[in-house]
Amino acid sequence: MKTIILLLFTTLISTAEITMEQLYLKNACNSCHGMYGEGMGASPRLQGVKEHILLRRLKDLQQGKTRSAFGSIMISFAKSLDKNQTIEMAKYLSNLKTKIDDNRYEIEYEPAGDGGS
């Protein structure tokens, strides 16, 4: 009985779904493409690109196809996604929106650091 319960518990843990946001951060996509896929430097914007275009691009990368020297780094990231994750990631990226917390400046601002008393 303990073996069956342990097996069920292990299965539940291993099949626990990771959100696409968690996967995006875990794979450090934000370090090149930005926190919200807005693009940075030579890394293209992913935010708001049509889902079918992103899906095709991810599938091309999974097959080792890239159009640029920088794209080659993406091949291993794309290949790490299973079929469902590939579809879900394209959907996630196409729906990304930049979130701005209006209170962030209050948190970052320290009056003493600006020579205030």
C-alpha positions in Angstrom: 0.0 0.0 0.0 2.8 2.4 0.9 4.4 1.7 -2.5 1.2 2.6 -4.4 0.8 5.8 -2.4 4.4 6.8 -3.0 4.1 6.0 -6.7 1.0 8.2 -7.0 2.6 11.0 -5.0 5.7 10.9 -7.2 3.6 10.9 -10.4 1.7 13.9 -9.2 4.9 15.8 -8.4 6.6 14.9 -11.7 3.5 15.9 -13.8 2.9 19.1 -11.9 2.6 21.8 -14.6 5.0 24.6 -14.7 3.6 27.8 -15.9 5.0 29.4 -19.0 6.0 32.4 -17.0 8.0 30.1 -14.7 9.5 28.3 -17.7 10.4 31.7 -19.3 12.2 32.8 -16.2 13.7 29.3 -15.4 15.3 29.2 -18.9 16.5 32.8 -18.4 14.7 34.0 -21.6 14.2 37.3 -19.8 18.0 37.9 -19.7 18.0 38.5 -23.5 14.4 39.1 -24.5 13.4 41.2 -21.4 11.1 40.5 -18.5 8.1 40.9 -20.7 9.5 39.8 -24.0 10.0 43.4 -25.1 13.3 42.7 -26.7 16.8 44.0 -25.7 19.7 44.9 -27.9 20.1 42.2 -30.6 17.5 40.0 -29.0 14.2 40.4 -30.8 10.9 41.5 -29.3 8.6 38.5 -28.6 5.8 40.3 -26.9 2.8 40.6 -29.1 4.1 38.7 -32.1 1.4 36.6 -33.6 1.1 33.1 -32.0 1.4 31.2 -35.3 4.6 33.1 -36.2 6.2 32.3 -32.8 5.1 28.7 -33.0 6.7 28.3 -36.5 9.9 30.0 -35.2 10.1 27.7 -32.2 9.5 24.6 -34.4 12.2 25.8 -36.8 14.7 26.3 -34.0 13.8 22.8 -32.7 14.9 21.5 -36.1 18.1 23.4 -35.9 17.0 26.1 -38.4 18.1 29.7 -37.6 18.4 32.9 -39.6 21.2 34.5 -37.6 24.3 33.8 -35.7 22.5 34.8 -32.5 19.7 32.4 -33.2 22.0 29.4 -32.7 21.9 30.0 -29.0 18.2 29.5 -29.1 18.2 26.1 -30.6 19.0 24.3 -27.3 16.3 26.4 -25.5 13.7 25.5 -28.1 14.7 21.8 -28.1 14.2 21.7 -24.3 10.5 22.3 -24.8 8.1 19.4 -25.4 5.3 19.6 -28.0 2.8 21.0 -25.5 5.2 23.5 -24.0 6.1 24.7 -27.5 2.5 25.5 -28.2 1.9 27.0 -24.8 5.0 29.1 -25.0 4.0 30.6 -28.4 0.6 31.4 -26.8 2.2 32.9 -23.7 4.6 35.1 -25.6 2.0 36.4 -28.0 -0.2 37.5 -25.1 2.6 39.1 -22.9 2.0 42.6 -21.7 4.4 44.9 -20.0 3.4 45.3 -16.4 4.4 48.5 -14.6 4.0 48.8 -10.8 3.3 52.5 -10.1 4.8 52.0 -6.6 8.2 50.8 -7.8 9.8 54.2 -7.6 8.7 54.6 -4.0 10.4 51.3 -3.2 13.6 52.1 -5.1 13.8 55.7 -3.9 15.8 56.3 -0.8 15.9 60.0 0.2 19.1 59.6 2.3 20.9 58.4 -0.8 20.3 61.7 -2.6 21.9 63.9 0.1 18.6 64.5 1.8 18.4 64.8 5.6 
